[in-house]
Amino acid sequence: MQDIRTQHYNLRLTAEDDITNTFKDYRLLMNGNNAENSDIGYSNIQLIDQALHTLDGRIDDLSYEPISITAFSASPSQKEIGSSASNVVLSWSLSKIPVSIKINNNTLTAPEGGWGTSGTWTDSGTYSADKTWTLEVTDAGGVSIAATTVSRNTILYFRKSVYYAAATIPATMDSAFLLTMSSDLAASKAKTFTVNAGVNQYIWYAIPAAFGTCNFSVGGFEGGFELVNTIQHTNASGHTESYYVYRSTNDGLGSTRVTVS
């Protein structure tokens, strides 16, 4: 398949040929004997008209740029595992106006006034596991260039939470303790966070055991944390699984930036 630059080059050569032939026909018409060659003159007028129309199409093809998807996203893009998501809004931006749009191979109905270069569509379904949507858009092509169809994916992820805090040692190491901490949805154990640990306060970090064991670094120095417990943790959305709970070796570290890997 020819790339777009090769197509443009070939179209330019064809357009130059059209221009040359048009003027040849025009000179023939102007130099012809009107009395003796009236049929030839009329025929050449038709040829010139056809050539000009063809030339217009070639010029349009020279400026043709294939459609592209510049952005495609879902809102929300992530939820905590154990929860669900309904009425997810899909948003997109395109490089040019399409003639058709599909999501997961279903053709969308254009709004009144037709499609623009951006738009949204709401999925009325309810999901509790990772969900992928595929956006497929097609342009009108050129006069002699086939239409271009491109696609792009976006995903709604259901993530596990990681927890971190500066706190004293609790009477009971359980879910209630973890849920008092700051939390972020994560796909891995890696994280950088800052907390301020006062007197008798330790720095805590808890992750799903499925993420694996952690390495810690503070101020460029590795270590300073220990795995103190493994618990069955139930998150705020009702999902239960095994969690590792880490604690700094020392308390009262003040404002501390921790890097976990």
Number of C-alpha atoms within 10 A of each C-alpha: 5 7 7 14 10 11 15 19 12 13 21 16 12 15 21 14 12 18 17 12 15 21 13 14 20 17 12 14 20 12 10 14 12 13 8 9 12 13 11 15 21 13 14 20 16 13 16 21 13 13 19 15 11 17 20 14 16 24 16 14 20 21 10 16 14 19 20 21 18 13 14 21 19 23 14 15 17 17 20 22 21 17 16 13 19 13 14 18 15 20 17 17 17 17 15 18 18 22 15 17 19 15 18 11 11 11 12 11 11 13 9 6 6 11 16 15 13 17 14 13 14 13 14 11 9 11 15 16 17 14 14 13 18 16 22 21 22 20 20 17 18 19 16 12 17 11 14 16 17 13 15 17 15 17 17 21 21 23 19 21 21 23 18 23 22 26 22 16 15 8 7 8 15 16 16 13 14 23 15 12 16 14 16 13 16 19 13 16 21 15 14 13 12 15 19 16 21 16 11 13 19 25 27 24 28 25 26 24 17 12 15 13 13 20 15 20 16 15 9 10 8 13 13 13 20 16 16 12 13 17 17 14 23 18 19 15 12 11 13 16 13 14 22 22 22 22 22 20 13 13 18 18 18 16 12 16 14 18 18 15 13
